[in-house]
Amino acid sequence: MADERRRGTVGSIDAVGRAVFGSREGQLTSDGRRTGRFVRMLPALLILGGLVFDSLAPPNFTAVPLFVAAPLIAAPFFSLSQTVRTGIAAVLSVMAMRFADGTSTQVVPVIEMITVLTGSVLALVINGVVRRGNEQLASARAVAETAMRAVLPTPAERIGGLQVAARYEAAQADEFVGGDLYAVADTPYGVRVLVGDVRGKGLGAVETVAVIIGSFREAAEQERSLEGVAQRLERALAREGTRRYGLDAMEGFITAVLAEIPPGSASLRLVNRGHPEPILLHADGALEVLAPSVPALPLGMDLGVWPDRADEWAMPAGATLLAFTDGLSEARDPNGVFYDPAARLRGRIFPGPEELLSALTDDVRLHTGGRTTDDMALIAVGRPAEGQPVPRTTVKIVGRGDDAGR
């Protein structure tokens, strides 16, 4: 019942991104739509061009390459029936031209018709190979994505007095699921959060995610310091790497950020191991990018040992911590421009973590034209203001800055 209620809430606020950020869908997807229309029209244009060329060119010139190309181009992009129709249209066009000029029984025209027919049959073979390959990739990806979602359970909406929301968004333009991960634990030392990104993709990355999340949950309960948790994860990677004959068997290294919000304190502590910098959003729309004071290598790099150093920031009531993987910050629009979460979020006010993530994921889809190339994990942890209702799903989102009127 809780899952259904959450899905309903998420569905009702999926349009939040347009309201908060302003819609750029037409601007960002027009190039993609034009390319798609051109590909769909290209086989017909080739056949039409062949007919025109043959009617205007001298008899010793032939348009057969255009007729052969039409079904071959259709094969990897069209369905089987569409490829069949394209091939038939190409063959009939050549036959009609040769019957019209009375050369259908001559050697060269017969060879031309056989050539086009052979190209059409080859297009059907290519179409079948492509479809089977796509089905196999889809099956492998479905297995990996199901496994990933199994090891990344949705956290409770309220943990240790804080509001929590998390999302795992699979890429739309990749056949393998990535190793993006998140975890939240309510411990004697406060609410501890992990967001990370395993190098590599597929089932190997999912297995590594399971190892790291299991180690984090144990270490978060036992280690007194956040630095101690990071070192436990480091040792877990080294141990698994040895057991599996080298770190490459365990997907190598992991970028990660660890957060700790102590009970009864308006502070936030972070350990960043080569991960994209989290963002702290304040109740008035102000924003901080939480850069580490001393950059550190990812977990599992095995290039030396340095002591971790936790940085501390103030996290007053009404503030929300947003941590994410590089699938968000490296999402590109059709022109290759990276998505900048800090620029897009600055000056915005959200009712709560769930609405923040709904607006953010919607805005990324608009930025990429719905074609993300990397998985992303996001987690938002909010410290409720005094008297704040739970959840605040009925509060209208307020836009600030240049886009407030959108």
C-alpha positions in Angstrom: 0.0 0.0 0.0 2.8 2.4 0.8 4.5 1.6 -2.5 1.3 2.3 -4.4 0.8 5.6 -2.5 4.4 6.6 -3.3 4.0 5.7 -7.0 0.9 7.8 -7.1 2.6 10.7 -5.5 5.6 10.5 -7.8 3.3 10.2 -10.8 1.3 13.3 -9.8 4.5 15.4 -9.5 6.4 14.2 -12.6 5.4 17.5 -14.3 7.0 19.5 -11.6 10.2 19.9 -13.7 8.3 21.9 -16.3 6.7 24.1 -13.7 10.0 24.8 -11.8 12.6 24.8 -14.6 10.5 25.8 -17.6 10.0 23.4 -20.6 12.8 23.1 -23.1 11.5 19.9 -24.7 10.7 21.4 -28.2 14.1 23.1 -28.3 16.0 20.0 -27.2 14.3 17.3 -29.2 13.6 19.0 -32.5 16.9 17.9 -33.9 16.2 14.3 -32.9 12.7 14.4 -34.4 14.1 15.8 -37.7 16.8 13.0 -37.8 14.1 10.4 -37.2 11.9 11.7 -39.9 14.8 11.8 -42.4 15.7 8.2 -41.6 12.1 7.1 -42.1 11.9 8.9 -45.4 15.3 8.0 -46.8 14.4 4.6 -48.4 11.4 6.1 -50.2 13.5 9.1 -51.3 16.1 6.7 -52.7 13.5 4.8 -54.7 12.0 8.0 -56.0 15.4 9.4 -56.8 16.2 6.2 -58.7 13.1 6.6 -60.8 13.9 10.2 -61.6 17.5 9.5 -62.4 16.6 6.6 -64.7 14.1 8.6 -66.6 16.5 11.6 -67.2 19.9 9.8 -67.5 21.3 8.4 -70.8 20.7 4.6 -71.4 24.2 3.6 -70.4 23.7 5.0 -66.8 21.9 3.0 -64.2 20.2 3.9 -60.9 20.3 0.3 -59.6 22.6 1.2 -56.6 19.9 3.5 -55.3 17.3 0.7 -55.5 19.6 -1.7 -53.7 20.5 0.8 -51.0 16.8 1.5 -50.1 16.0 -1.9 -48.4 19.5 -2.2 -47.0 19.1 1.1 -45.2 15.6 0.2 -44.0 16.8 -3.2 -42.6 18.5 -2.0 -39.3 15.9 0.7 -38.6 12.5 -0.6 -39.8 10.3 -3.5 -38.8 10.3 -6.7 -40.8 7.1 -5.8 -42.6 8.4 -2.4 -43.5 11.6 -3.8 -44.8 9.7 -6.3 -46.9 7.5 -3.5 -48.4 10.6 -1.5 -49.1 12.3 -4.4 -50.9 9.1 -5.1 -52.9 8.8 -1.5 -53.9 12.5 -1.4 -55.1 12.1 -4.6 -57.2 8.8 -3.5 -58.7 10.2 -0.1 -59.6 13.1 -1.6 -61.5 10.8 -4.1 -63.3 8.3 -1.3 -64.2 11.1 0.8 -65.7 12.4 -2.1 -67.8 9.0 -3.1 -69.0 8.2 0.5 -69.8 11.3 0.9 -72.0 11.0 -2.6 -73.5 14.3 -3.9 -72.3 13.0 -6.4 -69.7 14.3 -9.4 -71.6 17.8 -8.1 -72.3 20.7 -9.4 -70.3 21.7 -6.2 -68.5 18.2 -5.3 -67.3 17.7 -8.9 -66.1 20.9 -8.7 -64.1 19.8 -5.4 -62.6 16.5 -6.9 -61.4 18.3 -9.9 -59.9 20.7 -7.5 -58.2 17.9 -5.5 -56.6 16.1 -8.7 -55.6 19.3 -10.1 -54.0 19.8 -6.8 -52.1 16.2 -7.0 -50.8 16.7 -10.6 -49.6 20.0 -9.6 -47.9 18.1 -6.7 -46.2 15.7 -9.2 -44.7 18.6 -11.3 -43.3 20.1 -8.1 -41.8 16.8 -7.1 -40.3 16.5 -10.5 -38.6 20.0 -10.4 -37.2 19.5 -6.9 -35.8 16.2 -7.9 -34.2 17.6 -11.0 -32.5 20.6 -9.0 -31.3 18.3 -6.3 -29.8 16.2 -9.0 -28.1 19.3 -10.6 -26.5 20.6 -7.2 -25.3 17.2 -6.3 -23.9 17.0 -9.6 -22.1 20.5 -9.2 -20.6 19.8 -5.6 -19.6 16.4 -6.5 -18.0 18.1 -9.2 -15.8 20.9 -6.7 -14.7 18.4 -3.9 -14.1 16.2 -6.2 -12.0 19.1 -7.3 -10.0 20.2 -3.7 -9.4 16.8 -2.6 -8.2 16.7 -5.6 -5.9 19.9 -4.4 -4.1 18.8 -0.8 -4.1 15.6 -0.9 -2.1 13.6 2.3 -1.8 14.3 3.9 1.6 11.6 4.9 4.0 10.3 8.4 3.6 11.3 9.3 7.2 14.6 8.1 8.7 16.0 9.4 12.0 13.7 12.4 11.9 14.8 13.4 8.4 12.9 13.3 5.1 14.5 10.9 2.5 13.9 10.3 -1.2 16.0 8.2 -3.6 15.9 7.4 -7.3 17.7 5.0 -9.6 17.3 6.0 -13.2 18.5 3.5 -15.9 20.1 4.9 -19.0 17.9 5.0 -22.2 20.8 4.7 -24.7 22.9 1.9 -23.3 22.4 -1.8 -23.4 24.1 -2.5 -20.0 23.0 -1.3 -16.6 25.6 0.7 -14.6 27.0 0.4 -11.1 25.4 3.4 -9.5 24.4 2.9 -5.9 22.9 4.5 -2.8 22.2 3.5 0.8 20.8 5.1 3.9 21.3 3.9 7.5 19.9 5.2 10.8 22.8 4.6 13.3 23.7 5.5 16.8 25.9 8.2 15.3 23.2 9.7 13.1 21.8 9.1 9.7 24.6 8.0 7.4 24.3 8.1 3.6 26.3 6.5 0.8 26.2 7.4 -2.9 28.7 5.8 -5.2 29.5 4.7 -8.8 31.2 1.5 -9.6 33.5 1.4 -12.6 32.1 -0.8 -15.2 28.6 -2.1 -16.2 26.6 -5.2 -16.3 26.2 -8.0 -13.8 29.7 -7.6 -12.5 29.0 -4.1 -11.5 25.7 -5.2 -9.8 27.7 -7.8 -7.8 30.1 -5.1 -6.7 27.3 -2.8 -5.7 25.9 -5.6 -3.5 29.2 -6.1 -1.7 29.7 -2.3 -1.1 26.1 -1.8 0.2 26.4 -4.8 2.6 29.8 -3.5 3.9 28.4 0.0 4.3 25.4 -1.1 6.4 27.6 -3.1 8.7 30.3 -0.4 9.0 27.8 2.4 9.5 26.4 0.7 12.6 29.8 -0.1 14.1 32.3 2.7 13.2 32.3 5.8 15.4 33.6 8.1 12.7 32.7 8.6 9.0 36.4 8.2 8.2 36.2 4.8 9.8 33.3 3.8 7.5 35.3 4.9 4.4 38.3 2.7 5.5 36.0 -0.3 6.1 34.7 0.0 2.6 38.3 0.3 1.3 39.2 -2.9 3.1 36.1 -4.7 1.9 37.1 -3.9 -1.7 40.6 -5.1 -1.1 39.3 -8.3 0.4 36.9 -9.1 -2.4 39.5 -8.2 -5.0 41.9 -10.7 -3.5 39.2 -13.4 -3.3 38.3 -12.8 -6.9 41.9 -12.7 -8.3 42.4 -9.0 -8.6 40.4 -5.8 -8.5 39.5 -6.0 -12.1 37.3 -8.9 -11.2 35.5 -6.6 -8.8 35.2 -3.8 -11.4 38.3 -2.0 -10.1 37.4 1.2 -8.2 34.4 3.1 -6.9 33.8 6.9 -6.6 31.8 7.5 -3.4 30.6 10.2 -1.1 29.7 9.4 2.5 27.5 11.8 4.6 26.6 11.9 8.2 23.9 14.0 9.9 24.3 13.6 13.7 21.1 13.5 15.8 20.1 16.8 17.4 22.8 18.7 15.5 22.4 21.2 12.6 25.5 20.0 11.0 26.5 17.8 8.1 29.8 15.8 7.7 31.1 14.5 4.4 33.9 12.2 3.1 34.3 12.5 -0.6 36.3 9.8 -2.5 36.6 11.2 -6.0 32.8 11.6 -6.4 30.8 14.5 -7.9 30.3 17.2 -5.3 27.0 17.0 -3.4 24.7 20.1 -3.2 23.1 21.6 -0.1 19.9 23.5 -0.9 18.6 25.9 1.7 15.0 26.8 2.5 15.3 30.3 0.9 16.6 29.0 -2.4 20.3 29.5 -1.7 22.6 26.7 -2.7 26.1 25.4 -1.7 28.3 23.1 -3.7 30.0 21.0 -1.1 33.6 20.6 -2.4 36.0 18.6 -0.3 38.8 20.6 1.3 41.3 17.9 0.3 40.6 15.9 -2.9 40.9 12.1 -2.4 41.2 9.1 -4.7 38.2 6.8 -5.3 37.9 3.6 -3.2 39.8 0.6 -4.4 42.4 2.5 -6.4 45.2 0.7 -4.5 47.7 3.5 -5.2 48.7 4.2 -1.6 47.0 4.9 1.7 46.0 8.4 2.9 43.9 9.3 5.9 40.4 10.4 5.1 39.3 13.8 6.2 35.6 14.6 6.9 34.5 18.1 6.1 31.7 19.8 8.1 29.0 22.2 7.0 26.0 23.7 8.7 22.7 22.1 7.7 19.9 24.2 9.2 16.2 23.4 9.4 14.6 23.4 5.9 17.9 22.5 4.1 18.2 19.5 1.8 21.3 17.5 0.9 21.4 16.3 -2.7 23.9 13.6 -3.7 24.1 12.1 -7.1 26.3 10.1 -9.5 27.9 11.4 -12.7 25.0 10.2 -14.8 23.3 13.5 -13.7 26.2 15.9 -14.0 27.5 14.4 -17.3 24.1 14.2 -19.0 24.4 16.0 -22.4 21.9 17.8 -24.6 21.9 17.2 -28.4 24.6 19.9 -28.7 26.9 18.1 -26.2 26.4 20.6 -23.4 26.6 19.0 -19.9 23.8 19.3 -17.4 24.7 21.6 -14.6 22.5 20.7 -11.5 23.8 23.6 -9.4 22.9 26.2 -12.1 19.5 24.6 -12.6 18.6 24.3 -8.9 20.0 27.7 -7.6 17.1 29.9 -6.5 14.5 27.1 -6.5 12.3 26.1 -3.6 10.9 22.6 -3.3 8.4 21.2 -0.8 10.5 18.2 0.0 13.1 15.7 -1.2 10.6 13.7 -3.3 9.5 16.7 -5.2 13.1 17.8 -5.7 14.1 14.5 -7.3 10.9 14.4 -9.5 11.6 17.9 -10.8 15.3 17.1 -11.3 14.9 13.8 -13.2 12.2 15.4 -15.4 14.5 18.3 -16.2 17.3 16.0 -17.1 15.0 14.1 -19.5 14.2 17.4 -21.2 17.9 18.4 -21.3 18.9 15.1 -23.0 15.8 14.8 -25.2 14.9 11.6 -23.4 18.1 9.9 -24.4 20.3 9.5 -21.3 23.5 7.6 -21.9 24.4 6.7 -18.3 22.6 5.4 -15.3 22.2 7.8 -12.4 21.5 7.4 -8.7 20.2 10.3 -6.7 19.4 10.7 -3.0 18.0 13.7 -1.2 17.9 14.1 2.6 16.0 17.0 4.1 16.0 18.4 7.6 12.4 19.4 8.2 11.7 22.9 9.4 9.8 23.3 12.7 6.1 22.7 12.2 6.6 21.5 8.6 3.8 19.1 7.6 4.8 15.6 6.4 4.8 15.2 3.5 4.4 18.7 2.0 3.1 17.4 -1.3 0.3 20.0 -1.5 2.5 23.0 -1.2 3.0 24.9 -4.4 6.5 25.0 -5.8 7.9 28.5 -6.0 10.3 29.5 -8.8 12.9 32.2 -8.1 15.2 34.2 -10.3 15.0 34.7 -14.0 12.7 31.7 -14.6 10.2 32.6 -11.9 7.5 33.5 -14.3 7.6 30.3 -16.3 
